[in-house]
Amino acid sequence: MRMSPITLLRIAGILDGISLLTLLCIAMPLKYYADFPLAVTINGSIHGGIFVFYVLTIIYAALRIQWSAWWSIVALIAAFIPLGNFALDWQLTKVQHRYSIKPLKKSWLVYGIIFFSFIDLFAQLPVISTFATSVGATAFVAGIVVGMYSFSNTFGNILSGVLTDKVGPFKILVFGLITTSLSLLSYHLIYDTTSLLIVRCVHGFFGGLIVPAAFTLLANTTAQDKLGSKSAVTGSFIGIAAIIGPAFSGILASRTTVPTVFTFVAVFGLILTVTTFLFLRIQINKDKKVDTGGIFEWNKGVLKSFGGAFFLMFSQGVLAYLLPLHVESLGYSSRMSGTLMSMFGIIAVLAFVLPTNRIFDKVPSVYTLLIGVSLLGCSQMLLGQSETTLTLYTVMAIYGLGFAFLFPSINTLLIQSTKNETRGKAYGYFYAFFSLGVVVGSSLLGMLPFDLSLSFIFTGTVLVCFGILVITDTMLERLKLHKA
């Protein structure tokens, strides 16, 4: 008899709860009162492994039981509270009989592919510049190494969009997963800056093939009245990758090597490749005509979506560049920059997965876009004026809410403004603007003669101006329709 996902979750939860208690009540006292730090090292490693297993069982239960997101959130929070796992187990015994195993939705596999693509990106952030200097790169060349991925990623995005419309997203996904995984393994072959630049270029290009195909597949198989909430769910996987990726790579690289970090990500990619090939085969309708370069319309909805993608990642690029400098100037440790980034990610993920995501199905995308970009702009302005821990975390929470409003809005707007036959191209251009936004945001502010405070104000002003431009054009269009 097959074990229920909830039973597996309960077993993992009890093990996690026991390991947490032994860490807090036995290992830590041995370290601080008996001068035996090895106890924490051993117990901490065991607890870390069990916690990873526990998180995987939460994900597995969510996929197979398809219960409310609240259960997954509560299960995750319980792991950080002494005796929390035991309280959760008591509750699960009372409700377990209500849930049965349901067929695994193929859309969740696509979410997994999107998660892989973005954890591949975010895992690079804390380690790639130091890895570049370790193989002999100067500070200037290290900057080029970091930017090379996004630069070549742009070309991969565009090619993926064109090919997705011609041969379908399934083939592009499988090819992109294989080549990206092999690119990640090739970091073991690097011996100097030239080989590193080549690998970064290849890695970025093949990595760029995945996301447009995945988003096109999701868009073409989602009901029109669920576009907004589905985009929000997709955004939650990106947010989770943004939270997990940097911490995962930073910790693992400190204990092993940077190529080892990429090897772990590559193994995940290869597993997804096999799973995708086995379970995500899409039969192409024989009656469907193959696109031979269908006309892609650069209408206003598409332009607003592309603009939103560019300025969203422009804001992210600026944040990645300025936030650590601002935190350092205030006298805080570099660790605080990471926790501030985590705050923004956590708020965004909560907004994505909670019932609040239904707002994106009910409110026109252009208005939620305006709310999102305005929140991002205001938070950028406030960051430059924030000096205390409380204000910094509050502003980053606002920033996370802005991200949560903007990302589903621009995705929904793009889908509503394009046809199935050219949606691959649309997403190819869309993510090309994403990549360009990061490059411009992280480099432009370094060239302008602004101090930190003025740089934040400049960024916020640019974002707010984009929002004003979008809503003004929308109002003019509605006025024209009303007169007609």
C-alpha positions, 0 to 999 in steps of 0.5 A: 500500500502506497504511503500517503503524502500526509503520512510522509510529511508527518514522519519528516515533521517529527524527525525535524522536531526531534532534531531541532530540540536536540540541537537547542537543548543538548548540542548548544548547551554542550557548545557554550557550557561544556566547550564542545562545539563539535556537538553543534556541528554534527547535530546542525548538519543532521538537522539541516539534512532532515529539514531539506527532506521535510521541505521536500515532503511539504512540496510533495504533499502540496502537489499530490493533495492540492490542499490550501496554501495555508497548510504548506505555509503553516507546515514551514513555519512550524519547523522554526518553532520548538514543539511546532512540528508536534503541534502540526502533527496533532492537527494533521491526524485530525484532518488527514482523512479528509484528503485523498491523492489527486492526479499530478497536474502537468502545470506543476512540472512547468512550475518546477522548470521555471523554478530551476531556471531562476534558482540557476540565476539566483545561485550565481549571485553570491559566488560568481564574482569571487569565483572569477577573481579566484581564476585570475580576473581583475575587478573590471573583468569580474564585472564583465563575467557577471554581466555576460550571463544576462547579455547572452541570455537575451539572445537565448530568450529571443531565439527561444521565442521564435523557435517555440512558435515554430516547433512548440514549447516542449522540444525547446524545453527539453533541449534547453534543460539538457544544454543548460545542465551541461553548461553548469557542469562545464564550470569544472573545466574552467582554468582561466578568465578566457574559459570562464567568459566562454562558459558564461556566454554559453551558459547564459545563452542556453539558459535563455531558451527555457523561460520563454518556452515554459511561460508560453506553455503555461499561457496557452493552457490557462483559462482566460479568467485565471490568467492573473492568479496563475501568473501570481503562482508562477511568480511565487516560484520565482520568489522562492528561488530568490530566497533559497538560491543565494543562501544555498550557493553561499553556504555550499560554496563556503564548504565546497567549491563554486563548481560543486554548487553548479553541479547540484543545480545541474543534477536537478536540471537533468532530473527535470529533463528526464521527468519532462520527457516522460510526463510532459509530452505534448501531442501536436495537433496535426491540423495545426499549421506551423508558424512560418514567421507569423506577424507579431503585433507591437501593440500598446498592451505588448509595449506596456508589458515589455516596459514593465518587465524592463523597469521591474528588473531595472529596479532589481539591478539598482537594488542589487547594486545600491542596497549593500552599499547603503547598508554598509554606509549605515554601519550594518554588517553585510549579512543584513543586505541578505536578510533585507532581500529575503524580506522582500522575497517573503512578502512577494511570495505570500502575496502570490500564494495567498487568496490575495492573488485573486485580485489579478483575475478581477482588476484590469492588469493595467491598474495592478501594473500601476500599483506595482510600479508605484510601490516599487518607485516609492520604496526606492525613494524611501530606501535612500532616506531609511537609516534604522533597522525597522524602517529598512525592513518596512520599506523592503516589505513595501518593495516586495508588495510592489514586486508582487503586484507588478509581475503578474500584471505584466504577464497577464497583460502580455497574454491578453495582448498576443495570440497563441501563434506568436506568444513564443516570440512575445515571451522571447522579447519579454524576457530579453527586456528582463535581462536588459533591465538588470544590465542597465539597472546595475550599470547605469547608476554606477556611471551617474554622478549621484550619491547613494540617496540621490541614486535611490531618488532617481530610480524611484522617479524613473519608475513612477514616471513610467507608471504615470505614462502607462496610466495616462495612455490608458485613460486617453485610450478609454476617452477615445473609445467613449467618444466613439 
